[in-house]
Amino acid sequence: FFFSESPIAVGDRNKVSSEKANSNEVKPRIIRRIKWKFLSVFWLLRIAFWMNGPYLQPVLASKEFNGKSASVSLISKFVLMQFAALPLFGALIGRFMDRYGSKIGTIVGAISYAAGALSLTTNNSLFVIFAGRCLAGLGAFLISNGPENWLISTIGAEGQPVPLIGSILGRGFAFDPMVAVAAGELAEHFVDHQGPTAPFQVAPVFLGIAAGLVIVFWGNDYNENRTRAKNLREGNRITKTTWSQMKEVLDEIRANPKILNLEVFNVSSRHPCKFLL
């Protein structure tokens, strides 16, 4: 009698167990909402990503500087600039994402990538094209990583099982080849009617629609990111400033240019079509 549980205690324990089970329960309505918020933006960004690739080299080759067509050496420098942007400004971009969140990062990435595309459509200025390649490189990084980070943080905030992240990402990438084919056909259609710069004029439309969906439907995750960044600083894990890190990278590349070639090889081997962008 003294060791038996009272009905109230048993009821409370069952209630706690029930609440815990419900908190870990997969909620189909929430998952469907998150899934389509993510996939609609993801596929629009991928369309813009795939449209530009095959036409970068012809567009750059058609540019004239001081009355001369762009040389192969200059074209390669334009392409390398896109890849050099990430090691040079990667620390700054990482701090930006930690502070403002994946939603803002994705919007900024779409704007940056669109600016990089539009820089090729009308201008023959060396500075503008180099700056545009730099913006395209940073934008490609943000639109590739921002949506995935948002999905991870949103699934966690909703208390849904972690394996759902892989399931949703898997669906996005499973349809990516079809998205690439559709984007290629669309780009070819515009090239036939408006010339090789047409994909760079059309891609910002898809980027703008994606950014609009993000603004309207995505929630913010910057509070979680700010807390993580603050914890890192308090733990003395960030011991160098962003600018000092950027200076070290730049000095290292100047001292040994082969490092940049290695970075291009690494990126192109993991994402072959990125090398064409």
Residue pairs with C-beta under 8 A, 6 or more apart in sequence:
5 13
23 159
24 159
24 161
26 160
26 161
26 164
27 158
27 160
30 158
30 160
31 160
31 164
34 151
34 154
34 155
34 158
34 160
34 168
35 168
35 171
37 213
37 217
37 218
38 147
38 150
38 151
38 154
38 168
38 172
39 168
39 171
39 172
40 210
40 213
41 106
41 147
41 210
41 213
41 214
41 218
42 147
42 172
43 172
43 175
43 179
44 206
44 207
44 209
44 210
44 213
45 106
45 110
45 143
45 147
45 206
45 207
45 210
46 176
46 179
46 180
46 183
47 179
47 182
47 183
47 186
47 203
47 206
48 113
48 114
48 117
48 143
48 183
48 203
48 204
48 206
48 207
48 210
49 113
49 140
49 143
49 183
49 277
50 179
50 180
50 183
50 184
50 187
50 273
51 183
51 184
51 186
51 187
51 199
51 202
51 203
51 206
52 117
52 187
52 199
52 200
52 203
52 277
53 273
53 276
53 277
54 184
54 187
54 276
55 187
55 191
55 196
55 197
55 199
55 200
56 79
56 120
56 276
56 277
57 75
57 276
58 196
59 120
59 196
59 197
59 200
60 70
60 75
60 78
60 79
60 120
60 129
61 69
61 70
61 75
62 69
62 70
62 196
63 69
63 70
63 124
63 129
64 70
64 124
65 74
65 124
65 126
70 78
78 129
78 130
78 133
79 133
79 264
79 275
80 260
80 264
81 130
81 133
81 134
81 137
82 116
82 133
82 134
82 136
82 137
82 140
82 277
83 137
83 260
83 263
83 264
83 267
84 134
84 137
84 253
84 260
84 263
85 133
85 134
85 135
85 137
85 138
86 93
86 137
86 138
86 141
86 263
87 249
87 253
87 260
87 263
88 246
88 249
88 250
88 253
89 134
89 138
89 246
90 141
91 242
91 245
91 246
92 242
92 246
93 105
93 138
93 141
93 142
95 229
95 242
96 105
96 108
97 105
97 142
97 145
97 146
97 149
97 225
98 225
98 226
98 228
98 229
98 232
99 222
99 225
99 226
99 229
100 222
100 225
101 150
101 220
101 221
101 222
101 223
101 224
101 225
102 146
102 147
102 149
102 150
102 153
102 221
102 225
103 146
103 150
103 214
103 218
103 219
103 220
103 221
103 222
104 220
104 222
105 142
105 145
105 146
105 149
106 142
106 143
106 146
106 147
106 150
106 210
106 211
106 214
106 218
107 211
107 214
107 215
108 139
108 142
109 138
109 139
109 140
109 141
109 142
109 143
109 146
110 139
110 142
110 143
110 207
110 208
110 210
110 211
110 214
111 139
111 207
111 211
112 135
112 136
112 138
112 139
112 142
113 135
113 136
113 139
113 140
113 142
113 143
113 203
113 207
114 139
114 203
114 204
114 207
114 208
115 132
115 135
115 136
115 139
116 132
116 133
116 134
116 135
116 136
116 137
116 139
117 132
117 136
117 199
117 200
117 201
117 203
117 204
118 132
118 200
118 201
118 204
119 128
119 129
119 131
119 132
119 133
119 135
120 129
120 132
120 197
120 200
121 197
121 200
121 201
123 129
136 277
140 274
140 277
143 207
143 210
148 169
149 221
150 218
150 221
151 165
151 168
151 169
152 165
153 221
153 224
153 225
154 219
154 221
155 162
155 164
155 165
156 162
157 219
157 221
157 224
180 273
186 202
187 198
187 199
187 202
190 198
190 199
190 201
190 202
191 198
191 199
194 201
232 238
252 259
253 259
253 260
264 275
267 274
267 275
268 274
268 275
